Amino acid sequence: RSDWMIADLVPALGDKRIILASASPRRKEIFAILGLTPEVVPSTFEENLSKEGKHAWQYVEETAAGKAKQVHASLHKPADFVIGADTVVVMEGRILEKPRDAEHAFERSEE
C-alpha cells in the first residue's frame, strides 16, 4: 500500500519489545502519542562520523544506525526492534551537531 501510516502498524507492535536507543524526551513522547512505550536505553555511540562529502540525510542515517547497533550489542535480552535516531541542523550546506547549550546555539546562528 502507498497510503499507510505508521499509526496503522501500532496494533501489530503492541506486544513487541521495542528499544529506543535515545534519551530524548521528545522521541519518547512521539512513541507515547502512538500508544507505544519503548524501553529507553540511551546510546553511548560516539557521534563523530565524518561529514565530508555526505548529505545531511546520509550522516543522520549512519549516526542513527550506529546508535541502534551499539545499543543492540549491549542488550542482555533480545529485542524485536531497536530504534536509533539523530537530528542535525544544516546551515549554508554545513551539517551542525546538537549545540552544547543555548549560548553555543546562538553563537552558531551568528556564524
C-alpha positions as CSV (number, residue, x, y, z in Angstrom):
1,R,0.0,0.0,0.0
2,S,1.2,3.5,-0.7
3,D,-1.3,5.2,1.7
4,W,-0.3,3.5,5.0
5,M,0.7,5.5,8.0
6,I,2.9,4.4,10.9
7,A,-0.2,4.6,13.1
8,D,-1.6,1.7,11.0
9,L,1.2,-0.5,12.3
10,V,0.8,0.3,16.0
11,P,-1.6,-2.6,16.8
12,A,0.9,-5.1,15.5
13,L,3.6,-3.6,17.7
14,G,1.8,-3.7,21.0
15,D,3.3,-7.0,22.2
16,K,6.8,-6.3,20.8
17,R,9.8,-5.4,22.8
18,I,10.9,-2.0,21.4
19,I,14.1,-0.3,22.5
20,L,14.5,3.4,21.9
21,A,18.3,4.0,21.6
22,S,17.9,7.6,22.8
23,A,17.5,9.6,25.9
24,S,15.5,12.2,24.1
25,P,12.3,13.1,25.9
26,R,10.8,14.3,22.6
27,R,11.3,11.0,20.9
28,K,9.8,9.1,23.8
29,E,6.8,11.5,23.6
30,I,6.3,10.7,19.9
31,F,6.1,7.0,20.8
32,A,3.6,7.8,23.6
33,I,1.4,9.7,21.2
34,L,1.3,6.5,19.1
35,G,0.4,4.5,22.2
36,L,3.7,2.7,22.5
37,T,6.0,2.6,25.5
38,P,9.5,1.6,24.3
39,E,12.2,0.8,26.8
40,V,14.7,3.6,26.8
41,V,18.4,2.6,26.5
42,P,20.5,5.7,25.8
43,S,23.2,5.0,23.3
44,T,26.9,5.7,24.0
45,F,27.7,5.7,20.3
46,E,30.3,8.4,19.7
47,E,28.7,10.9,17.3
48,N,31.9,11.8,15.4
49,L,31.4,10.3,12.0
50,S,32.9,12.1,9.1
51,K,30.6,14.6,7.4
52,E,32.9,15.0,4.5
53,G,31.1,14.6,1.2
54,K,27.8,13.5,2.8
55,H,24.3,14.8,2.5
56,A,22.7,15.5,5.9
57,W,20.3,12.5,5.5
58,Q,23.3,10.2,4.9
59,Y,25.0,11.5,8.0
60,V,21.9,11.2,10.1
61,E,21.1,7.7,8.8
62,E,24.6,6.4,9.6
63,T,24.6,8.0,13.1
64,A,21.1,6.6,13.9
65,A,22.2,3.1,12.7
66,G,25.4,3.4,14.8
67,K,23.3,4.2,17.9
68,A,20.9,1.3,17.3
69,K,23.7,-1.2,16.6
70,Q,25.6,-0.1,19.7
71,V,22.5,-0.5,21.9
72,H,21.6,-3.8,20.3
73,A,25.0,-5.2,21.0
74,S,24.7,-4.2,24.7
75,L,21.4,-5.9,25.3
76,H,21.3,-9.0,27.6
77,K,17.8,-9.9,26.3
78,P,16.9,-9.8,22.6
79,A,14.5,-7.0,21.4
80,D,12.1,-7.1,18.5
81,F,13.1,-3.6,17.4
82,V,15.9,-1.3,18.4
83,I,15.3,2.2,17.0
84,G,18.1,4.8,16.7
85,A,17.5,8.4,15.7
86,D,19.5,11.5,15.1
87,T,18.8,15.1,14.4
88,V,21.1,17.7,12.8
89,V,20.7,21.2,11.5
90,V,22.0,22.2,8.1
91,M,23.1,25.8,7.7
92,E,24.5,27.0,4.4
93,G,25.3,23.5,3.4
94,R,27.1,22.6,6.7
95,I,25.9,19.8,8.9
96,L,25.8,21.1,12.5
97,E,25.5,18.8,15.6
98,K,23.3,19.5,18.5
99,P,24.6,22.6,20.4
100,R,26.1,22.1,23.9
101,D,23.8,24.8,25.3
102,A,21.7,27.8,24.4
103,E,24.8,30.1,24.1
104,H,26.5,27.7,21.7
105,A,23.4,27.6,19.6
106,F,23.3,31.4,19.5
107,E,27.0,31.5,18.5
108,R,26.3,29.2,15.6
109,S,23.5,31.3,14.4
110,E,25.8,34.3,14.3
111,E,28.4,32.4,12.1
